[in-house]
Amino acid sequence: MRAWLLALPAVLALVPASGEAADVPPVQLALDGAADLSPVYPTVTIPANEHDFVAIFTCGDQNNHLIKTEFTPIDATGSYRITREARAEVAPIATGTRFLVRQPFLTDLPVGRWSMTASVDGKAVGTVEFKVVAPASPVKLSSPTELMGSLSEGSEWNYKFRFLAEPRPGLKMTMDGIQDADAEGWLNTTLQHRIVSLDPDGARREQRRGNGPAESLWLVPTDRGLAATKSDQGNGPKPFEPAQLMALAPNEQFHRDWRWLPKGAPPELALTYKMWGPLPVKTSRGEQPGYVVLQRVPDPHDLAKVATSVEYHYAPGLGLVHEVIVNPIAGADAAVRIELDLTTMKRGSGPEPEIRPYSDSP
């Protein structure tokens, strides 16, 4: 499975240390949950046509509990329907248990202000107020290439690379000899993406973290979206069969799902994807309309769990502006967490690759 994780660096060291988890609101709304059920795109603004957002909150122990969420319109008027039974997921964390509750709406939500209260064993743990807004019009792109900013030779993206030094008290992570964390508890370096050539298999994007070795990924714009055809993580090129769809071409749907199954792999090991947008994403040039993609890799040893999740934020014209990689650590009630943030982008010279047909529909 690791050969399919296109952005996960090797991180192995665990040694005793001290530290505290960052404070978070008692209840958060988000588009979904990462591999450790931490929020993916936490928000208090929900488009009316997003029916399947989640509530995330914690409890101070790891016992069984009765949990409940209750949605209440404040000044929103109109009819709506919501599922009677919520679906919950749980993840052990250093301070107890993290709950993710999914209680999908069956219709669009009336526009206006709402509140959501979460309770454990009949006792409220927190209330969050949120706003439902009218759906935004899709961003019109001439090609999926615009999601990447450019695929022309010489295009370059520079990122701040942050690695959480202490995901829970007693676990300290190391990274390529970088020992000292910043004031917020992160180990820092840089990462660069660069289009080094346009090949028959696609635009070859070279990735290099700090002064480390380069890895390559070949990308092509297709009539379905942006796809990867092969990768080279230092052991020679390995093709993706079929091509791996990384992001879909935007259309009028705010939320879409698809799967990718490598040739010869059992169906239960398919990677799953979700994509939302347009919605505001933060960039080095300010906030702008963009798209969020969540990739999940199943744990082959426990299919009920997610081995790794990758959250991508794309801003048309700039490309990948933010990325979060979460990899739970078995038996540690914690997870490896890596974040990338775009600092500069430079468009290359020469032509953009042509759009190709994608044969396997997601």
JOWO-V280725 format. One record per residue. PHI is phi in whole degrees, -180 to 180 (* if undefined). NEAR is the number of other ideal C-beta (glycine too) atoms within 8 Angstrom. Layout:
phi=PHI near=NEAR
phi=PHI near=NEAR
This chain:
phi=* near=9
phi=-61 near=5
phi=-64 near=7
phi=-93 near=10
phi=-85 near=10
phi=-81 near=8
phi=-132 near=8
phi=-93 near=11
phi=-78 near=6
phi=-76 near=4
phi=-137 near=10
phi=-126 near=4
phi=-79 near=6
phi=-134 near=8
phi=-136 near=7
phi=-61 near=5
phi=-164 near=9
phi=-130 near=5
phi=163 near=10
phi=-132 near=4
phi=-72 near=9
phi=-70 near=6
phi=-71 near=3
phi=-135 near=4
phi=-59 near=6
phi=-58 near=7
phi=-133 near=14
phi=-126 near=11
phi=-98 near=15
phi=-153 near=13
phi=-66 near=12
phi=-169 near=10
phi=-117 near=12
phi=-79 near=15
phi=-61 near=13
phi=-102 near=12
phi=68 near=12
phi=-69 near=11
phi=-70 near=11
phi=-99 near=14
phi=56 near=12
phi=-61 near=8
phi=-157 near=11
phi=-121 near=8
phi=-127 near=7
phi=-118 near=13
phi=-63 near=12
phi=-60 near=12
phi=-96 near=8
phi=-98 near=11
phi=-94 near=11
phi=-127 near=8
phi=-76 near=11
phi=-127 near=13
phi=-114 near=14
phi=-128 near=16
phi=-155 near=13
phi=-127 near=11
phi=-132 near=10
phi=-82 near=5
phi=-145 near=6
phi=-119 near=5
phi=-90 near=4
phi=-77 near=2
phi=-143 near=8
phi=-94 near=6
phi=-116 near=11
phi=-152 near=8
phi=-125 near=12
phi=-133 near=7
phi=-99 near=9
phi=-135 near=8
phi=-67 near=10
phi=-98 near=9
phi=-127 near=6
phi=-79 near=12
phi=-123 near=6
phi=131 near=6
phi=-84 near=5
phi=-160 near=10
phi=-132 near=6
phi=-135 near=9
phi=-62 near=8
phi=-73 near=3
phi=-106 near=5
phi=-79 near=10
phi=-111 near=7
phi=-118 near=9
phi=-123 near=9
phi=-131 near=9
phi=-140 near=10
phi=-71 near=8
phi=-130 near=13
phi=-60 near=7
phi=-99 near=6
phi=145 near=10
phi=-136 near=12
phi=-102 near=14
phi=-107 near=15
phi=-120 near=13
phi=-117 near=14
phi=-119 near=10
phi=-132 near=12
phi=-63 near=8
phi=-81 near=12
phi=-96 near=8
phi=-138 near=8
phi=-61 near=8
phi=-90 near=12
phi=-62 near=12
phi=-72 near=9
phi=141 near=11
phi=-91 near=11
phi=-133 near=14
phi=-134 near=11
phi=-134 near=14
phi=-113 near=11
phi=-106 near=17
phi=-134 near=12
phi=-124 near=11
phi=53 near=6
phi=82 near=6
phi=-110 near=6
phi=-64 near=7
phi=-103 near=11
phi=168 near=10
phi=-129 near=9
phi=-125 near=12
phi=-95 near=9
phi=-138 near=13
phi=-119 near=10
phi=-97 near=13
phi=-121 near=9
phi=-64 near=6
phi=-62 near=8
phi=-83 near=9
phi=-72 near=5
phi=-63 near=9
phi=-74 near=11
phi=-86 near=5
phi=-117 near=10
phi=-76 near=4
phi=-162 near=8
phi=-57 near=13
phi=-55 near=12
phi=-63 near=10
phi=-62 near=14
phi=-89 near=12
phi=88 near=13
phi=-171 near=11
phi=-123 near=13
phi=-75 near=14
phi=-58 near=11
phi=95 near=10
phi=-62 near=14
phi=-143 near=12
phi=-127 near=14
phi=-116 near=10
phi=-127 near=13
phi=-85 near=9
phi=-108 near=13
phi=-122 near=11
phi=-128 near=14
phi=-66 near=12
phi=-73 near=10
phi=-140 near=13
phi=-66 near=11
phi=-159 near=12
phi=-57 near=10
phi=101 near=6
phi=-122 near=14
phi=-119 near=10
phi=-97 near=14
phi=-121 near=10
phi=-146 near=9
phi=45 near=8
phi=80 near=5
phi=-81 near=9
phi=-105 near=5
phi=-95 near=5
phi=-85 near=8
phi=-79 near=8
phi=-64 near=3
phi=-95 near=6
phi=91 near=10
phi=-115 near=11
phi=-87 near=15
phi=-123 near=9
phi=-153 near=11
phi=-123 near=9
phi=-142 near=13
phi=-127 near=10
phi=-109 near=11
phi=-148 near=11
phi=-82 near=17
phi=-97 near=8
phi=-168 near=7
phi=-107 near=12
phi=-109 near=8
phi=-57 near=3
phi=-88 near=9
phi=127 near=13
phi=-76 near=14
phi=-84 near=13
phi=-100 near=13
phi=-93 near=11
phi=-117 near=12
phi=-140 near=12
phi=-98 near=10
phi=57 near=9
phi=-104 near=3
phi=-76 near=7
phi=-70 near=5
phi=-90 near=7
phi=-120 near=11
phi=-126 near=12
phi=-138 near=12
phi=-101 near=14
phi=-117 near=14
phi=-136 near=14
phi=-80 near=15
phi=-125 near=14
phi=-71 near=7
phi=-104 near=10
phi=152 near=13
phi=-90 near=14
phi=-128 near=14
phi=-107 near=15
phi=-102 near=12
phi=-166 near=12
phi=-140 near=13
phi=-139 near=11
phi=-101 near=7
phi=108 near=5
phi=-113 near=5
phi=99 near=4
phi=-63 near=7
phi=-129 near=10
phi=-75 near=7
phi=-98 near=12
phi=-125 near=6
phi=-74 near=8
phi=-57 near=12
phi=-92 near=11
phi=-72 near=15
phi=-96 near=11
phi=-157 near=12
phi=-91 near=11
phi=-63 near=8
phi=-60 near=11
phi=-142 near=6
phi=-74 near=3
phi=-81 near=5
phi=-76 near=9
phi=-130 near=11
phi=-136 near=7
phi=-128 near=8
phi=-157 near=9
phi=-128 near=9
phi=-134 near=11
phi=-120 near=9
phi=-62 near=8
phi=-56 near=6
phi=88 near=3
phi=-85 near=8
phi=-66 near=4
phi=-55 near=6
phi=-70 near=6
phi=-101 near=9
phi=-66 near=10
phi=-76 near=12
phi=-113 near=10
phi=-131 near=14
phi=-132 near=11
phi=-138 near=13
phi=-127 near=11
phi=150 near=12
phi=-79 near=10
phi=-151 near=13
phi=-68 near=7
phi=-123 near=15
phi=-84 near=8
phi=-133 near=12
phi=-67 near=9
phi=-109 near=5
phi=102 near=5
phi=-79 near=6
phi=-153 near=9
phi=-64 near=11
phi=-156 near=16
phi=-136 near=16
phi=-115 near=16
phi=-121 near=12
phi=-117 near=15
phi=-106 near=12
phi=-122 near=11
phi=-111 near=12
phi=-70 near=14
phi=-82 near=10
phi=-64 near=7
phi=-91 near=3
phi=-154 near=5
phi=-67 near=7
phi=-78 near=4
phi=-113 near=9
phi=-104 near=11
phi=-73 near=11
phi=-152 near=12
phi=-124 near=14
phi=-131 near=14
phi=-107 near=16
phi=-113 near=13
phi=-114 near=14
phi=-112 near=15
phi=-115 near=13
phi=-52 near=12
phi=94 near=6
phi=-111 near=11
phi=102 near=13
phi=-71 near=12
phi=-110 near=14
phi=-157 near=13
phi=-146 near=13
phi=-130 near=13
phi=-110 near=14
phi=-126 near=15
phi=-132 near=12
phi=-57 near=14
phi=-98 near=11
phi=-57 near=4
phi=75 near=4
phi=-108 near=10
phi=53 near=7
phi=-159 near=11
phi=-145 near=12
phi=-64 near=13
phi=-136 near=12
phi=-127 near=14
phi=-131 near=11
phi=-117 near=13
phi=-135 near=10
phi=-66 near=15
phi=-108 near=7
phi=-143 near=8
phi=-137 near=12
phi=-127 near=8
phi=-79 near=7
phi=-79 near=11
phi=-110 near=5
phi=93 near=7
phi=-77 near=5
phi=-88 near=9
phi=-66 near=11
phi=-74 near=5
phi=-73 near=9
phi=-111 near=8
phi=-72 near=5
phi=-109 near=12
phi=-81 near=4
phi=-103 near=6
phi=-71 near=4
phi=-71 near=9
